[in-house]
Amino acid sequence: MLVPLPARALLLILALLLAGSACSQDVRIQPPRPTASTAARGALAQDALDALERSIGSGDRQDAESLAAPGSAAQLGSVLTNATALGITDLDLRYVDEGPPLSEAEQASFGVGAWSGTVDLTYGYRGFDKNPARVETDLVFVPQGDGVRLGPFGGGNDVRTPLWLVDELAVVRTARTLVAVAGGTAGRYPGLVAEAVREVQRVLGSWRGKLVVEVPESGAQLDAALQATPGQYANIAAVTTTADGALDPAAPVRILVNPTVFGKLRPRGAQVVMTHEATHAALAAPFATMPTWLLEGFADYVALDRAGVPVSLAAGQILRKVRKEGLPDGLPTSEDLSPTANGLGATYEEAWLACRFLAEKYGAAKILAFYRAVDSGASASEAFKSVLDTTEGRFVADWRRDVARLAGVAG
């Protein structure tokens, strides 16, 4: 997975390259020195961040609101409330640098002296995160008297803004689940998550892990939490990823729900999606290196195993496509299953049919062993031989015949 560099990182790399070229011609370039006003603003910003950190540590909402710029008290109060409910730990707020210019509307709202600053944020959820997340986000700073006051967090898609910084959350905590929902009550989510834990444990057996599920109020909040371009996840009901975008296996894992898509799902469909994502979280899918058809197909296998959904319905899109266009030539590729690919629903069903057939032909224990073998570093071709005593080509041929049977076409 490629992790996009922030714009300021790209500029830094370009500056270094240019500096190296200039040095080769004996031209010495002095790095810019911070002006007195810039350094002073940074110190005032850090003082305000330290005060916010102390307020969060003490749990004093009124104290947090006293640090707010005009119009931002409710948001800072929500940050304090969320931090208490989520059990924020390992908190550290560090001012990094001035961020992108404020928009004309923001400048008019906060005053000509206000500016956006980049903040390095470290945090974790007590009892759920073994290691803290670390992100860079933006925050508006507003001069007032001899100090500064704090405006809203976030505001751009080039930074990652955790949900607890932008909206008041309804938080439901159990021994194994932490559910945070923006924009009102927790609704049906705690029940869906609890059932997902039961279903995943039934299939995986020894799994005793925990789940953290966050539900933004809007697509814009989802994009900010994922540092995504607008619309990148518009067709995805939920995604399992790390809290800070890191690919380090020690990074904390989150399930983030797209409320626009998920909100349209009926109870059974919503449960299938939540169990699918819970399977990813339980198996550390954000760090897995395996064919996407196996990664996604196995998660759907767990989610649909006891969901009571007929194959004709669960695989309706791919079976209609087969009747119209013919059988797939092979297993779906990673490109076929990318979030922006055309016909994504049918391709997910295709991956599920492959894993469903694998389980039916070789047994539930074998599909789990096959997944774990590939997850441990074996290629799919090696696992077909070592775990299933077959070849990938032979499996694909058998699977295509099974798809033909389900679609009612010639194999």
Buried (B, 14 or more C-beta within 10 A) or exposed (E): EEEEEBEBEEEEEEEEEEBEEEEEEEEEEEEEEEEEEBEEBBEBBBEBBEBBBEBBEEEBBEBBBBBBBEEBBEBBBBBBBBBBBBBBBBBEBBBBBBBBEBEEEBBEBBBEEBBBBBBBBBBBBEBBBEBBBBBBBBBBBBBBEEBBBBBBBBBBBBBBBBBBBBBBBBBBBEEBBBBBBBBEEBBEBBBBBBBBBEBBBEBBEEBEBBBBBBBBBBBEBBBBBBBBEEEBBBBBBBBBBBBBBBEEEEBBBBBBBBBBBBEEBEEEBBBBBBBBBBBBBBBBBBBBEBBBBBBBBBBBBBBBBEBEBEBEEBBBBBBEBBEEEEBBEEBBEEEBBEEEBEEBEBBBBBBBBBBBBBBEBBEEEBBBBBBBBBBEEBEBEEBBBEBBEEEBEEBBEBBBBBBBEBBEBEE
